[in-house]
């Protein structure tokens, strides 16, 4: 039996005609995968683009540049970012102030010094006394 040559049935499994509109009104809508995108309910979803993450970059879509021009622009941007990172690393190594940059994304967030206190390295007075008491022979061990 060849599955590709047979007539495929329309509809969904179970013989029920499926509709996302029916899911939106169902009391079991949370049981459907994708219900928040395909069957949005409530004020939070009104007038919002719920598929914003799946769309192409607006600047690339609106631009009339060719593929070669786009590749050249992206390469120039990448080289510029590398040079800026190298300048920052050299300035940091020399102890000079780092120039503020117009960074985007996760790089735009300034990283602060660690707020976690440093661990003891064993050099404080209590740890020295503890080590000394462990090394002294006890009166019953001699």
C-alpha positions in Angstrom: 0.0 0.0 0.0 1.5 3.3 -1.1 0.6 6.1 1.3 1.5 8.8 -1.1 -0.8 7.7 -3.8 -3.9 7.3 -1.6 -6.4 10.2 -1.1 -5.7 12.0 2.1 -8.6 13.0 4.3 -9.2 16.7 5.0 -9.8 18.0 8.5 -8.1 16.9 11.6 -7.8 13.7 13.6 -10.9 12.6 15.4 -13.2 13.8 12.7 -13.7 17.2 14.3 -13.3 20.4 12.2 -10.8 22.5 14.1 -11.0 26.2 14.4 -8.9 28.6 16.5 -12.0 30.7 17.0 -13.6 27.8 18.8 -10.5 27.5 20.9 -10.7 31.2 21.9 -14.2 30.6 23.4 -13.4 27.2 24.9 -13.0 26.8 28.6 -10.1 24.4 27.9 -8.1 26.9 25.7 -5.0 26.7 27.9 -4.7 23.0 26.9 -3.9 23.9 23.3 -0.3 24.6 22.3 -0.1 28.1 20.8 -3.3 29.3 22.2 -1.8 32.7 23.3 -0.8 33.5 19.7 -3.5 31.8 17.6 -6.5 32.5 19.9 -5.6 35.5 22.0 -8.2 36.6 24.5 -8.2 39.7 26.7 -7.1 43.4 26.6 -3.4 42.6 26.6 -3.6 41.2 23.1 -5.8 43.9 21.5 -3.9 45.9 18.9 -0.6 44.1 19.5 1.6 42.4 17.0 2.0 39.0 18.7 4.3 37.7 16.0 6.8 40.5 16.2 9.7 38.2 16.8 9.2 36.2 13.6 9.4 39.2 11.3 12.4 40.4 9.3 14.4 43.3 10.4 12.6 46.5 9.4 15.7 48.3 8.2 16.7 45.5 5.8 13.2 45.1 4.5 12.7 48.8 3.7 16.1 49.3 2.2 16.7 49.2 -1.5 20.3 48.0 -1.2 21.6 45.0 -3.0 22.9 41.9 -1.4 26.5 42.9 -2.0 25.9 46.4 -0.5 24.3 44.8 2.6 27.2 42.4 3.0 29.7 45.2 2.7 27.8 47.4 5.2 27.6 44.5 7.7 31.3 43.8 7.3 32.2 47.5 7.9 30.0 47.5 11.0 31.7 44.3 12.3 35.2 45.7 11.7 34.2 49.0 13.5 32.9 47.0 16.5 36.1 44.9 16.7 38.3 48.0 16.5 36.2 49.7 19.3 36.5 46.6 21.5 40.3 46.5 20.9 40.6 50.2 21.8 38.6 49.6 25.0 40.7 46.7 26.0 43.9 48.7 25.4 42.6 51.6 27.4 41.5 49.2 30.2 45.0 47.6 30.3 46.7 51.0 30.4 44.4 52.2 33.1 43.0 55.0 31.0 39.3 55.9 31.0 37.2 54.1 28.5 35.3 56.1 25.9 31.5 55.8 26.2 30.0 54.0 23.2 26.6 53.8 21.7 26.1 50.1 22.4 22.9 48.3 21.7 21.3 45.1 23.1 23.0 43.3 26.0 26.2 45.4 25.5 24.3 48.6 26.4 24.0 47.4 30.0 26.9 48.6 32.1 28.3 45.9 34.3 28.9 46.9 37.9 31.5 45.5 40.3 30.6 42.3 42.0 28.3 42.7 45.0 29.2 39.3 46.4 31.7 39.6 49.2 35.1 37.9 48.6 35.8 34.6 50.3 38.3 34.2 53.0 41.6 33.0 51.7 42.6 31.6 55.1 44.9 34.6 56.1 42.7 36.0 58.8 43.5 35.6 62.5 40.8 32.9 63.3 42.0 30.6 60.6 45.6 30.9 61.7 44.6 30.1 65.3 42.6 27.1 64.2 45.5 25.7 62.1 47.9 26.2 65.1 45.6 24.4 67.5 45.3 21.5 65.0 49.1 21.2 64.8 49.8 21.2 68.6 49.9 17.8 70.2 47.2 17.2 72.8 48.3 16.2 76.3 47.1 12.6 75.9 48.7 12.0 72.5 52.4 12.4 73.5 
